[in-house]
């Protein structure tokens, strides 16, 4: 048994962490995260140069990582800094295009930014529920429907879209100009958009894409779990610091047992969150991938909300303000549960597969 | 045991309902229902409508221009207002300062200020908390030093709600630095036009502006603006907090919010199913309804008790704790009901064809984040637990 992080991954974590704390501090982060285009093109190039995107794909596909732990390494650092850059859609696109056999270099170098449009208003999480339609009446594929809350839609050069056709669910690619996109900012930072497709021209990537979409969504959920672990660590460090320094009734408030026990409870939940994320990372590419990811996303949803709510409550009014970074961490931690399946969605998936071990 | 209102109370309930039906402007109710920010004019407009009916000061005696309502009548009025999505009465003049002046103010102060609160000439705000004095309010440091017929005030207040609309502020200030901290505090009235006062907005977590910091630099206030005696401010502050606690359970808010949530859960779909038909979400919804039903009765029991005894006691802390926890649980479900669609900033751009969520629900996530404040302000839930623990364990 060995829980040590490999030398390569530690180096990536260190250099990425250092870059983000030096160049993507909370003030810059808030300036980017809450204003269009919700993306800093120079910082994106810097991140790509650090190898953040190459770490998402294996060597035989032009990357230098591609394992569960590589994804966890990258996203934990992004979460720690609340980085709003659209790395998550790039990861989803990497997994999807890997499965299709396409050349990944434009993606891994960061030159081509992707958005991935799967969810719809009435089908926010489950691929099998989507209704956007793809038809081919001889002159090429056309897509009709609405894709909802597409992360990074405004900054994207290309968009991958899941749509239903006569033979099942397929994966298509379009240029953003071929869809009508209403872009907006999100309450926890970053940008997304509504995509209106009305016989929009598209290129078929894969006709039978159900399994690859599920795989990509699993990887995305793993990334979000890791992002939450990084953000929880940072939020918790802020809280502990506050408990030690804020004085009321003549002493640091961390001296009150009522708060001490709650701070310890948060610490326990964060370690549980870290463990389930490590477990899921270790099972990527195995039979247990989907179930383990769902376990992680469910636990993360509960833990992240607890950390968000308790850190606001214990720090009090100050954590309710825009100026204090803890509020932005709290928002991200809560809203991660609204991406790629919430606690209930993933609980149902685990419930559907409850077997006695013997 | 009889859980129903008396015939007179039932008649009053019907009268309130009819009044709201006839007089509450639809556009105000819509703004409240959609949790849009109300302007100063919106709030003043509603106050004026209530004042014309003689229903603005629910907690004041008739002689002072109030309603003379019993505790149960006040409760009925609050609950019906919530149900109808009426704007909340701005509490600082009507529910906080008014009762304080009636109890501790001089006749001159009562005659000067009470009518101005009723007709809207004065908008009061509250100067209690300081950056270093939150839960430990008695440690406040804003200093008032006597100079002839004036006090000279220096210091800083914070979390002053809707101070941007106010022309006056009531403050707790330190008038004595030796002895127990509670014994050196005074309650003074300050005109915000006085030189040396600066108000700065604080932006909140979800992006809104409703609280402020207030800075005092050599602000001269006549000694006649002292309420009660010098150094008895703590007694007044405690009296005020007790008054702030009527309707502290916020049951009316929760009932209305739960209704909206249920309606939302019948509109939102997950695949082929309505959200309300998915067992996991329905279970959470049912649990919070159970808690709220119990809370409604706990609130009424305490109300009946207060009516008998004449004043609410420390058990109102229980109402504050459970009431805020339930409201926050409903806010949580209203946010998560929307799934990914909860994420966009509440924005005009997503109205009409681009609308992403059922009408009235675009601000659900913002409301969830904003309402984290209700377990912090007015004495945090931790402080309420200290009060209850002291009552049980000594």
Interface residues (C-beta under 8 A of the other chain):
Chain A: X119 X121 X122 X123 X124 X125 X126 X128 X129 X148 X149 X182 X184 X185 X186 X187 X188 X192 X194 X247 X248 X249 X250 X258 X259 X305 X309 X312 X313 X316 X317 X319 X320 X321 X322 X323 X327 X330 X331 X334 X335 X337 X338 X339 X342 X344 X347 X348
Chain B: X129 X132 X133 X134 X135 X136 X139 X158 X159 X202 X203 X204 X205 X206 X207 X269 X270 X271 X272 X278 X280 X281 X332 X335 X336 X338 X339 X340 X341 X342 X343 X344 X345 X347 X349 X350 X354 X356 X365 X366 X368 X369 X372 X373 X375 X376 X377 X380 X381 X382 X385
